[in-house]
Structure formats: C-alpha cells, structure tokens
Amino acid sequence: MADFPIKNIVYEKIKAATSLTDADLIKALTKSGTTLPDDKFNKILLDLEIMGLIKVSWLTKDTRRVEVTIQEAEEDDYEEQNKEMMEKDYEASFPGVEDS
C-alpha cells in the first residue's frame, strides 16, 4: 500500500505533461524531490498502464513514450446508467413509501 502516494506523484507528473519520454519523467520526478530506482519506476509505469491510466510505447531502443490514456465517453454513459439503476433499485427497496 505504500506505493500509492508514489504512483499518484508519477501519474500527476504524466498528467501535467500529457505526453513525455521516460527520461523526461525521471528528470521531472528528481527535480521535485522524488527519486526512484529503475525497477520501482518500471513497476509503477506497468501498474499505471494496467490500471488503464497511461500508455507506454517504445520510441527508440532505449526511449519510451509515456502518455495519459484518454477516457472515452462510452464509459461515462455506462457509469451514468449504472448509477441510475442503483438509485432506482435503492428506492424500490422501500415498499409502500411512495403511497404515504
């Protein structure tokens, strides 16, 4: 659980830049006082990519591009429908309330 604050810091740096190289990200983190070993840095990038927050792709043999994943509107529509359905189910769980 100790990884969450560091993941948040890394994600906020990526989000602020929208797109940057891994080297630029490391420089930005170091400049703000956060230093990470390579294995920890790579694990955080992998975790953020698995969570669907970022996309990492290779530019050259030694350079990766890191960018924020754009959330599509379809997911928002689905969440909205889900929320409405949950509200209706919740209201329906109180029989006889509407009659009073």
A tleap script that builds the chain and sets N, CA, C and O, in Angstrom:
source leaprc.protein.ff14SB
mol = sequence {
  NMET ALA ASP PHE PRO ILE LYS ASN ILE VAL
  TYR GLU LYS ILE LYS ALA ALA THR SER LEU
  THR ASP ALA ASP LEU ILE LYS ALA LEU THR
  LYS SER GLY THR THR LEU PRO ASP ASP LYS
  PHE ASN LYS ILE LEU LEU ASP LEU GLU ILE
  MET GLY LEU ILE LYS VAL SER TRP LEU THR
  LYS ASP THR ARG ARG VAL GLU VAL THR ILE
  GLN GLU ALA GLU GLU ASP ASP TYR GLU GLU
  GLN ASN LYS GLU MET MET GLU LYS ASP TYR
  GLU ALA SER PHE PRO GLY VAL GLU ASP CSER
}
set mol.1.N position { 0.806 -1.198 0.000 }
set mol.1.CA position { 0.000 0.000 0.000 }
set mol.1.C position { 0.851 1.264 0.000 }
set mol.1.O position { 0.342 2.343 -0.305 }
set mol.2.N position { 2.109 1.159 0.328 }
set mol.2.CA position { 2.983 2.327 0.376 }
set mol.2.C position { 3.261 2.883 -1.021 }
set mol.2.O position { 3.755 4.002 -1.154 }
set mol.3.N position { 2.949 2.111 -2.058 }
set mol.3.CA position { 3.188 2.555 -3.427 }
set mol.3.C position { 2.199 3.615 -3.897 }
set mol.3.O position { 2.499 4.358 -4.831 }
set mol.4.N position { 1.029 3.702 -3.272 }
set mol.4.CA position { 0.006 4.598 -3.790 }
set mol.4.C position { 0.429 6.059 -3.842 }
set mol.4.O position { 0.208 6.701 -4.869 }
set mol.5.N position { 1.018 6.616 -2.806 }
set mol.5.CA position { 1.430 8.020 -2.927 }
set mol.5.C position { 2.448 8.234 -4.055 }
set mol.5.O position { 2.377 9.235 -4.768 }
set mol.6.N position { 3.377 7.316 -4.217 }
set mol.6.CA position { 4.386 7.446 -5.274 }
set mol.6.C position { 3.713 7.305 -6.640 }
set mol.6.O position { 4.035 8.047 -7.568 }
set mol.7.N position { 2.783 6.359 -6.769 }
set mol.7.CA position { 2.050 6.204 -8.027 }
set mol.7.C position { 1.299 7.487 -8.364 }
set mol.7.O position { 1.268 7.920 -9.516 }
set mol.8.N position { 0.693 8.086 -7.339 }
set mol.8.CA position { -0.047 9.330 -7.559 }
set mol.8.C position { 0.876 10.446 -8.034 }
set mol.8.O position { 0.524 11.202 -8.940 }
set mol.9.N position { 2.040 10.551 -7.433 }
set mol.9.CA position { 3.006 11.579 -7.825 }
set mol.9.C position { 3.422 11.367 -9.277 }
set mol.9.O position { 3.442 12.313 -10.064 }
set mol.10.N position { 3.752 10.131 -9.630 }
set mol.10.CA position { 4.164 9.815 -11.004 }
set mol.10.C position { 3.032 10.115 -11.973 }
set mol.10.O position { 3.256 10.727 -13.017 }
set mol.11.N position { 1.812 9.688 -11.637 }
set mol.11.CA position { 0.672 9.918 -12.521 }
set mol.11.C position { 0.399 11.408 -12.702 }
set mol.11.O position { 0.100 11.851 -13.810 }
set mol.12.N position { 0.499 12.180 -11.632 }
set mol.12.CA position { 0.259 13.627 -11.731 }
set mol.12.C position { 1.291 14.294 -12.636 }
set mol.12.O position { 0.952 15.213 -13.382 }
set mol.13.N position { 2.537 13.845 -12.582 }
set mol.13.CA position { 3.568 14.391 -13.466 }
set mol.13.C position { 3.246 14.075 -14.926 }
set mol.13.O position { 3.393 14.931 -15.798 }
set mol.14.N position { 2.809 12.851 -15.187 }
set mol.14.CA position { 2.463 12.451 -16.555 }
set mol.14.C position { 1.244 13.246 -17.021 }
set mol.14.O position { 1.207 13.736 -18.149 }
set mol.15.N position { 0.254 13.369 -16.145 }
set mol.15.CA position { -0.968 14.077 -16.488 }
set mol.15.C position { -0.688 15.550 -16.791 }
set mol.15.O position { -1.290 16.125 -17.698 }
set mol.16.N position { 0.216 16.152 -16.038 }
set mol.16.CA position { 0.545 17.563 -16.250 }
set mol.16.C position { 1.198 17.785 -17.611 }
set mol.16.O position { 0.973 18.812 -18.253 }
set mol.17.N position { 2.007 16.818 -18.050 }
set mol.17.CA position { 2.713 16.953 -19.328 }
set mol.17.C position { 1.920 16.359 -20.487 }
set mol.17.O position { 2.245 16.636 -21.642 }
set mol.18.N position { 0.911 15.570 -20.228 }
set mol.18.CA position { 0.104 14.831 -21.203 }
set mol.18.C position { 0.909 13.728 -21.885 }
set mol.18.O position { 0.448 12.590 -21.970 }
set mol.19.N position { 2.114 14.056 -22.376 }
set mol.19.CA position { 2.974 13.080 -23.045 }
set mol.19.C position { 4.424 13.489 -22.853 }
set mol.19.O position { 4.772 14.657 -23.029 }
set mol.20.N position { 5.278 12.525 -22.491 }
set mol.20.CA position { 6.698 12.792 -22.321 }
set mol.20.C position { 7.476 11.489 -22.394 }
set mol.20.O position { 6.894 10.405 -22.350 }
set mol.21.N position { 8.792 11.601 -22.507 }
set mol.21.CA position { 9.612 10.393 -22.545 }
set mol.21.C position { 9.874 9.930 -21.112 }
set mol.21.O position { 9.703 10.690 -20.159 }
set mol.22.N position { 10.290 8.677 -20.980 }
set mol.22.CA position { 10.593 8.164 -19.648 }
set mol.22.C position { 11.740 8.939 -19.001 }
set mol.22.O position { 11.727 9.165 -17.791 }
set mol.23.N position { 12.734 9.350 -19.800 }
set mol.23.CA position { 13.863 10.121 -19.270 }
set mol.23.C position { 13.395 11.479 -18.746 }
set mol.23.O position { 13.832 11.928 -17.687 }
set mol.24.N position { 12.503 12.128 -19.495 }
set mol.24.CA position { 11.967 13.422 -19.050 }
set mol.24.C position { 11.143 13.263 -17.774 }
set mol.24.O position { 11.173 14.128 -16.898 }
set mol.25.N position { 10.418 12.171 -17.675 }
set mol.25.CA position { 9.626 11.901 -16.477 }
set mol.25.C position { 10.543 11.709 -15.269 }
set mol.25.O position { 10.271 12.244 -14.194 }
set mol.26.N position { 11.612 10.958 -15.437 }
set mol.26.CA position { 12.569 10.749 -14.344 }
set mol.26.C position { 13.178 12.083 -13.921 }
set mol.26.O position { 13.335 12.343 -12.728 }
set mol.27.N position { 13.525 12.937 -14.900 }
set mol.27.CA position { 14.079 14.264 -14.581 }
set mol.27.C position { 13.077 15.101 -13.798 }
set mol.27.O position { 13.437 15.754 -12.818 }
set mol.28.N position { 11.812 15.083 -14.235 }
set mol.28.CA position { 10.773 15.862 -13.553 }
set mol.28.C position { 10.560 15.363 -12.119 }
set mol.28.O position { 10.376 16.159 -11.198 }
set mol.29.N position { 10.586 14.053 -11.942 }
set mol.29.CA position { 10.425 13.489 -10.602 }
set mol.29.C position { 11.605 13.852 -9.711 }
set mol.29.O position { 11.423 14.219 -8.550 }
set mol.30.N position { 12.810 13.749 -10.253 }
set mol.30.CA position { 14.017 14.072 -9.493 }
set mol.30.C position { 14.012 15.546 -9.100 }
set mol.30.O position { 14.371 15.900 -7.977 }
set mol.31.N position { 13.606 16.395 -10.029 }
set mol.31.CA position { 13.545 17.836 -9.774 }
set mol.31.C position { 12.580 18.166 -8.639 }
set mol.31.O position { 12.809 19.103 -7.874 }
set mol.32.N position { 11.504 17.393 -8.534 }
set mol.32.CA position { 10.526 17.630 -7.473 }
set mol.32.C position { 10.866 16.876 -6.182 }
set mol.32.O position { 10.089 16.892 -5.228 }
set mol.33.N position { 12.017 16.225 -6.158 }
set mol.33.CA position { 12.477 15.569 -4.934 }
set mol.33.C position { 12.113 14.106 -4.803 }
set mol.33.O position { 12.279 13.536 -3.725 }
set mol.34.N position { 11.620 13.472 -5.862 }
set mol.34.CA position { 11.259 12.057 -5.823 }
set mol.34.C position { 12.250 11.267 -6.667 }
set mol.34.O position { 12.280 11.406 -7.890 }
set mol.35.N position { 13.054 10.444 -6.020 }
set mol.35.CA position { 13.980 9.591 -6.766 }
set mol.35.C position { 13.545 8.141 -6.612 }
set mol.35.O position { 13.201 7.688 -5.520 }
set mol.36.N position { 13.569 7.425 -7.730 }
set mol.36.CA position { 13.129 6.028 -7.738 }
set mol.36.C position { 14.179 5.161 -8.409 }
set mol.36.O position { 14.763 5.567 -9.414 }
set mol.37.N position { 14.430 3.970 -7.870 }
set mol.37.CA position { 15.287 3.024 -8.588 }
set mol.37.C position { 14.579 2.582 -9.872 }
set mol.37.O position { 13.351 2.621 -9.951 }
set mol.38.N position { 15.349 2.163 -10.871 }
set mol.38.CA position { 14.776 1.787 -12.164 }
set mol.38.C position { 13.688 0.720 -12.051 }
set mol.38.O position { 12.651 0.823 -12.707 }
set mol.39.N position { 13.916 -0.301 -11.226 }
set mol.39.CA position { 12.926 -1.375 -11.127 }
set mol.39.C position { 11.604 -0.868 -10.538 }
set mol.39.O position { 10.531 -1.269 -10.989 }
set mol.40.N position { 11.678 -0.004 -9.554 }
set mol.40.CA position { 10.467 0.569 -8.946 }
set mol.40.C position { 9.752 1.487 -9.951 }
set mol.40.O position { 8.526 1.458 -10.059 }
set mol.41.N position { 10.525 2.296 -10.681 }
set mol.41.CA position { 9.973 3.190 -11.699 }
set mol.41.C position { 9.222 2.382 -12.764 }
set mol.41.O position { 8.100 2.723 -13.136 }
set mol.42.N position { 9.856 1.309 -13.248 }
set mol.42.CA position { 9.241 0.466 -14.265 }
set mol.42.C position { 7.978 -0.220 -13.743 }
set mol.42.O position { 6.998 -0.354 -14.475 }
set mol.43.N position { 7.997 -0.652 -12.487 }
set mol.43.CA position { 6.817 -1.300 -11.899 }
set mol.43.C position { 5.665 -0.305 -11.784 }
set mol.43.O position { 4.517 -0.661 -12.051 }
set mol.44.N position { 5.948 0.914 -11.398 }
set mol.44.CA position { 4.896 1.935 -11.285 }
set mol.44.C position { 4.300 2.215 -12.659 }
set mol.44.O position { 3.081 2.312 -12.798 }
set mol.45.N position { 5.154 2.346 -13.678 }
set mol.45.CA position { 4.645 2.564 -15.042 }
set mol.45.C position { 3.763 1.399 -15.478 }
set mol.45.O position { 2.698 1.602 -16.061 }
set mol.46.N position { 4.211 0.181 -15.194 }
set mol.46.CA position { 3.436 -1.006 -15.555 }
set mol.46.C position { 2.088 -1.018 -14.827 }
set mol.46.O position { 1.053 -1.283 -15.438 }
set mol.47.N position { 2.104 -0.732 -13.534 }
set mol.47.CA position { 0.863 -0.708 -12.754 }
set mol.47.C position { -0.110 0.340 -13.288 }
set mol.47.O position { -1.304 0.070 -13.420 }
set mol.48.N position { 0.397 1.536 -13.594 }
set mol.48.CA position { -0.470 2.598 -14.122 }
set mol.48.C position { -1.024 2.218 -15.493 }
set mol.48.O position { -2.155 2.565 -15.834 }
set mol.49.N position { -0.212 1.500 -16.275 }
set mol.49.CA position { -0.680 1.061 -17.595 }
set mol.49.C position { -1.749 -0.024 -17.454 }
set mol.49.O position { -2.736 -0.018 -18.190 }
set mol.50.N position { -1.561 -0.942 -16.526 }
set mol.50.CA position { -2.542 -1.998 -16.279 }
set mol.50.C position { -3.855 -1.394 -15.788 }
set mol.50.O position { -4.931 -1.883 -16.132 }
set mol.51.N position { -3.771 -0.337 -14.990 }
set mol.51.CA position { -4.974 0.331 -14.488 }
set mol.51.C position { -5.670 1.145 -15.584 }
set mol.51.O position { -6.773 1.654 -15.383 }
set mol.52.N position { -5.020 1.262 -16.732 }
set mol.52.CA position { -5.630 1.981 -17.847 }
set mol.52.C position { -5.478 3.484 -17.780 }
set mol.52.O position { -6.171 4.210 -18.493 }
set mol.53.N position { -4.576 3.966 -16.931 }
set mol.53.CA position { -4.397 5.404 -16.768 }
set mol.53.C position { -3.399 5.993 -17.753 }
set mol.53.O position { -3.524 7.148 -18.159 }
set mol.54.N position { -2.401 5.188 -18.138 }
set mol.54.CA position { -1.379 5.670 -19.063 }
set mol.54.C position { -1.131 4.639 -20.157 }
set mol.54.O position { -1.570 3.492 -20.074 }
set mol.55.N position { -0.410 5.090 -21.188 }
set mol.55.CA position { 0.027 4.198 -22.258 }
set mol.55.C position { 1.526 4.389 -22.414 }
set mol.55.O position { 2.008 5.519 -22.483 }
set mol.56.N position { 2.258 3.295 -22.468 }
set mol.56.CA position { 3.704 3.346 -22.637 }
set mol.56.C position { 4.043 2.662 -23.954 }
set mol.56.O position { 3.625 1.532 -24.203 }
set mol.57.N position { 4.803 3.356 -24.792 }
set mol.57.CA position { 5.210 2.771 -26.070 }
set mol.57.C position { 6.677 3.101 -26.326 }
set mol.57.O position { 7.199 4.096 -25.823 }
set mol.58.N position { 7.330 2.257 -27.108 }
set mol.58.CA position { 8.750 2.451 -27.401 }
set mol.58.C position { 8.923 3.417 -28.570 }
set mol.58.O position { 8.318 3.240 -29.628 }
set mol.59.N position { 9.758 4.446 -28.367 }
set mol.59.CA position { 10.119 5.371 -29.446 }
set mol.59.C position { 11.379 4.882 -30.141 }
set mol.59.O position { 11.435 4.797 -31.368 }
set mol.60.N position { 12.385 4.563 -29.346 }
set mol.60.CA position { 13.645 4.006 -29.851 }
set mol.60.C position { 14.008 2.823 -28.960 }
set mol.60.O position { 13.248 2.446 -28.068 }
set mol.61.N position { 15.156 2.257 -29.211 }
set mol.61.CA position { 15.598 1.095 -28.438 }
set mol.61.C position { 15.672 1.400 -26.936 }
set mol.61.O position { 15.367 0.540 -26.110 }
set mol.62.N position { 16.074 2.613 -26.592 }
set mol.62.CA position { 16.272 2.973 -25.185 }
set mol.62.C position { 15.293 4.019 -24.649 }
set mol.62.O position { 15.398 4.415 -23.488 }
set mol.63.N position { 14.355 4.466 -25.460 }
set mol.63.CA position { 13.460 5.550 -25.048 }
set mol.63.C position { 12.003 5.134 -25.183 }
set mol.63.O position { 11.569 4.613 -26.211 }
set mol.64.N position { 11.267 5.382 -24.109 }
set mol.64.CA position { 9.833 5.089 -24.112 }
set mol.64.C position { 9.034 6.385 -24.044 }
set mol.64.O position { 9.452 7.363 -23.424 }
set mol.65.N position { 7.888 6.367 -24.690 }
set mol.65.CA position { 6.962 7.489 -24.619 }
set mol.65.C position { 5.878 7.127 -23.613 }
set mol.65.O position { 5.297 6.044 -23.675 }
set mol.66.N position { 5.614 8.034 -22.694 }
set mol.66.CA position { 4.607 7.819 -21.666 }
set mol.66.C position { 3.541 8.895 -21.841 }
set mol.66.O position { 3.845 10.087 -21.852 }
set mol.67.N position { 2.285 8.462 -21.977 }
set mol.67.CA position { 1.208 9.434 -22.169 }
set mol.67.C position { -0.035 9.029 -21.414 }
set mol.67.O position { -0.238 7.855 -21.104 }
set mol.68.N position { -0.862 10.011 -21.121 }
set mol.68.CA position { -2.119 9.782 -20.411 }
set mol.68.C position { -3.096 9.118 -21.372 }
set mol.68.O position { -3.190 9.502 -22.538 }
set mol.69.N position { -3.818 8.123 -20.880 }
set mol.69.CA position { -4.848 7.467 -21.674 }
set mol.69.C position { -6.101 8.324 -21.624 }
set mol.69.O position { -6.515 8.779 -20.557 }
set mol.70.N position { -6.696 8.537 -22.784 }
set mol.70.CA position { -7.914 9.335 -22.858 }
set mol.70.C position { -9.099 8.428 -22.573 }
set mol.70.O position { -9.304 7.422 -23.252 }
set mol.71.N position { -9.876 8.797 -21.561 }
set mol.71.CA position { -11.058 8.021 -21.203 }
set mol.71.C position { -12.164 8.358 -22.198 }
set mol.71.O position { -12.409 9.529 -22.489 }
set mol.72.N position { -12.818 7.348 -22.709 }
set mol.72.CA position { -13.858 7.564 -23.707 }
set mol.72.C position { -15.206 7.849 -23.053 }
set mol.72.O position { -15.466 7.423 -21.928 }
set mol.73.N position { -16.043 8.560 -23.760 }
set mol.73.CA position { -17.354 8.960 -23.247 }
set mol.73.C position { -18.256 7.750 -22.991 }
set mol.73.O position { -19.142 7.814 -22.138 }
set mol.74.N position { -18.042 6.651 -23.717 }
set mol.74.CA position { -18.866 5.457 -23.530 }
set mol.74.C position { -18.811 4.970 -22.087 }
set mol.74.O position { -19.825 4.541 -21.537 }
set mol.75.N position { -17.654 5.034 -21.484 }
set mol.75.CA position { -17.528 4.593 -20.101 }
set mol.75.C position { -18.369 5.476 -19.193 }
set mol.75.O position { -18.989 4.988 -18.248 }
set mol.76.N position { -18.394 6.781 -19.478 }
set mol.76.CA position { -19.188 7.698 -18.675 }
set mol.76.C position { -20.675 7.380 -18.812 }
set mol.76.O position { -21.410 7.417 -17.825 }
set mol.77.N position { -21.123 7.067 -20.034 }
set mol.77.CA position { -22.514 6.707 -20.255 }
set mol.77.C position { -22.869 5.452 -19.471 }
set mol.77.O position { -23.935 5.380 -18.860 }
set mol.78.N position { -21.993 4.479 -19.486 }
set mol.78.CA position { -22.213 3.236 -18.760 }
set mol.78.C position { -22.310 3.513 -17.260 }
set mol.78.O position { -23.205 3.004 -16.587 }
set mol.79.N position { -21.388 4.320 -16.743 }
set mol.79.CA position { -21.409 4.651 -15.318 }
set mol.79.C position { -22.692 5.383 -14.945 }
set mol.79.O position { -23.266 5.130 -13.886 }
set mol.80.N position { -23.143 6.286 -15.809 }
set mol.80.CA position { -24.369 7.032 -15.557 }
set mol.80.C position { -25.573 6.086 -15.498 }
set mol.80.O position { -26.413 6.203 -14.606 }
set mol.81.N position { -25.654 5.147 -16.453 }
set mol.81.CA position { -26.745 4.176 -16.452 }
set mol.81.C position { -26.705 3.310 -15.203 }
set mol.81.O position { -27.738 3.024 -14.598 }
set mol.82.N position { -25.507 2.901 -14.825 }
set mol.82.CA position { -25.335 2.064 -13.645 }
set mol.82.C position { -25.795 2.813 -12.395 }
set mol.82.O position { -26.476 2.245 -11.541 }
set mol.83.N position { -25.423 4.082 -12.293 }
set mol.83.CA position { -25.804 4.897 -11.144 }
set mol.83.C position { -27.325 5.055 -11.075 }
set mol.83.O position { -27.920 4.927 -10.005 }
set mol.84.N position { -27.949 5.333 -12.224 }
set mol.84.CA position { -29.408 5.486 -12.255 }
set mol.84.C position { -30.101 4.193 -11.832 }
set mol.84.O position { -31.075 4.223 -11.080 }
set mol.85.N position { -29.603 3.071 -12.311 }
set mol.85.CA position { -30.198 1.772 -11.973 }
set mol.85.C position { -30.068 1.491 -10.477 }
set mol.85.O position { -31.000 0.986 -9.852 }
set mol.86.N position { -28.907 1.820 -9.909 }
set mol.86.CA position { -28.703 1.606 -8.475 }
set mol.86.C position { -29.641 2.485 -7.654 }
set mol.86.O position { -30.160 2.048 -6.627 }
set mol.87.N position { -29.862 3.726 -8.101 }
set mol.87.CA position { -30.777 4.616 -7.389 }
set mol.87.C position { -32.206 4.081 -7.438 }
set mol.87.O position { -32.919 4.109 -6.435 }
set mol.88.N position { -32.623 3.592 -8.615 }
set mol.88.CA position { -33.968 3.027 -8.753 }
set mol.88.C position { -34.130 1.790 -7.866 }
set mol.88.O position { -35.155 1.622 -7.206 }
set mol.89.N position { -33.110 0.928 -7.858 }
set mol.89.CA position { -33.165 -0.266 -7.021 }
set mol.89.C position { -33.249 0.112 -5.545 }
set mol.89.O position { -33.985 -0.506 -4.777 }
set mol.90.N position { -32.489 1.132 -5.158 }
set mol.90.CA position { -32.496 1.581 -3.758 }
set mol.90.C position { -33.872 2.102 -3.375 }
set mol.90.O position { -34.400 1.760 -2.318 }
set mol.91.N position { -34.457 2.941 -4.247 }
set mol.91.CA position { -35.786 3.490 -3.972 }
set mol.91.C position { -36.836 2.383 -3.929 }
set mol.91.O position { -37.767 2.438 -3.126 }
set mol.92.N position { -36.688 1.375 -4.795 }
set mol.92.CA position { -37.654 0.276 -4.834 }
set mol.92.C position { -37.540 -0.628 -3.618 }
set mol.92.O position { -38.450 -1.412 -3.350 }
set mol.93.N position { -36.446 -0.538 -2.880 }
set mol.93.CA position { -36.254 -1.401 -1.710 }
set mol.93.C position { -37.076 -0.936 -0.512 }
set mol.93.O position { -37.081 -1.599 0.525 }
set mol.94.N position { -37.775 0.200 -0.641 }
set mol.94.CA position { -38.639 0.692 0.430 }
set mol.94.C position { -40.094 0.602 -0.020 }
set mol.94.O position { -40.651 1.584 -0.510 }
set mol.95.N position { -40.717 -0.575 0.144 }
set mol.95.CA position { -42.094 -0.743 -0.332 }
set mol.95.C position { -43.065 0.125 0.473 }
set mol.95.O position { -42.937 0.271 1.689 }
set mol.96.N position { -44.017 0.682 -0.227 }
set mol.96.CA position { -45.070 1.446 0.441 }
set mol.96.C position { -44.712 2.882 0.778 }
set mol.96.O position { -45.582 3.623 1.235 }
set mol.97.N position { -43.484 3.308 0.576 }
set mol.97.CA position { -43.094 4.672 0.910 }
set mol.97.C position { -43.739 5.678 -0.028 }
set mol.97.O position { -44.118 6.768 0.398 }
set mol.98.N position { -43.869 5.321 -1.304 }
set mol.98.CA position { -44.433 6.240 -2.280 }
set mol.98.C position { -45.932 6.484 -2.027 }
set mol.98.O position { -46.445 7.556 -2.347 }
set mol.99.N position { -46.633 5.493 -1.453 }
set mol.99.CA position { -48.070 5.610 -1.217 }
set mol.99.C position { -48.368 6.572 -0.068 }
set mol.99.O position { -49.448 7.163 -0.042 }
set mol.100.N position { -47.469 6.743 0.861 }
set mol.100.CA position { -47.730 7.565 2.044 }
set mol.100.C position { -47.655 9.021 1.728 }
set mol.100.O position { -47.850 9.855 2.612 }
savepdb mol mol.pdb
quit
